[in-house]
Amino acid sequence: MADFPGFKKVNVSFSELAVIVRQGTPSWRAALENVAGVYLISDGLTGKLYVGSATGAGGIWSRWCVYLNGHGENVRLRKLIGEGGAARAEYFHFSVLEIADTHTKPEEVLQREAHWKEVLLSRLHGHNGN
């Protein structure tokens, strides 16, 4: 897998993310585990968006590792994967909307996550249920 391209250029498919995580690609891991922030999962099949956030130790890296199951324990994505099978996750693309220091208060990151959900209408037309 290619080296980490910088936060503004992150746009990886589910299968690329799986390779990055399973191989523990050093440049990706170093960059993503040292930042908190807000990320986007785009569904290439429907165009629906999911906005999520990561805080604390392990940052975005730790959060994205959980998505290897296809849904990251998100209720709506879990339902989608349950109905469409594990291969349904192959339509997902992961990108970073905003980064923050891992010591940023979780409430601040959650406020930014809420902002992006509102801007991108991901509650109304996407995969966000909260």
N, C-alpha and C positions, 0 to 999 in steps of 0.2 A: 504494500500500500504506500502511496505517496506520502511525503512529509506533510505535517500540518500546514495548511495554506494561509493561516491567519483567520481571526474570528469573522471578519467581514466577508470572507470567501467560503465559509463552511456551507456545504450543500451536499450531503452524502445520502445515498440510498440506504435502505435497510440492510441490504446484503453487504454493502461497503462498510457500514457501521459494524456489522457482525464480524467482519474480518479484522477491522481495527481493534475491536474489543478483545476478540479471541487471541489475537497476536500481541495484544498489549503494545501496539505501535508507540514507541517511546515519545516521539514529538507530539502526537495527539494526546497521549495520556498526560504528559507534562503540562501541556497547555490547558486541557479541559479540567483536570483535577485541581487546578489552582485558581479557578474562578467559580463564583456563583453566577447566577443570571437567569435570563428568560430565553427559552428556546421555542422553536416552531417545528411541528411535524406536519408536513403537507401530504395529503392523500392524493396521489397521482391518478387514482381511478375516478374519484368523485369531485376532486378539487376542494374538499372540506379541509379545514385547518384545525389543529390542536395546539394551543399555547400552554406550555408548562414552565415550571421553574425548578431551580436547584439551589440549595443553600447548604452551608456548613462544610464539614470535612469531606473531601472527595469531589466536591463541586459538581459540575455538569458531567464529568466523567462517570462518577458513581451513579448518577441518575440515569444516564444513557445506557449503562451496563444492564440495568433492570429491563430495558426494552428488548433485550434479546428474546424474551418470551413473546414478543409481538405487541404487547399492550401496556407494559410497565405498570400494571395493576390499576390502570385507569378504567373506570366502569364502562364508559361508552366504547373505548377501544377494545376492552375485553369482550364485550358483546359482539362487536364487529368481527373480531378474530374467531369467536365462538361460532358465529354464523357462516363465515367465509373460509374458515380453516386457517392453519398457520401460514399458508402461502399468501394470504390476504395482506400480510405485513410487507410483502415485497413491493407494494405500491407506495410505501412511506418514504419520505425524504426528510432529513434532519438538518436544521440550520440554527444559527444563533442570532437572536434578535438584540440581545443586550447583555453585557457582562458587568459584574460587580466583584469587589473583593470578597473572598470567602468569609471575612469577618463582618460583612455587612449584616445588619439586623435582618432576620428572616422576614419581619413585617414589611420592611422596605422593599425587599425583592418581591413579596407577594403583592404589594401595591403596584409595582411595575408590571407584574404578570396580569393583574386585573386591567391595567391600562391597555395593554396589548390585546387582551380578549375583547375589550370594548372597541378598539380601533379596527381590529380585523374581523369583528362580528362573529367570533368563533363560538360564542354561546348560542347565538341565534341561528347561524347557518353552518356551524362546524361541529367538531367532536367534543367541545367543552360542555360539560353539564353543570359546572359550578361557576 
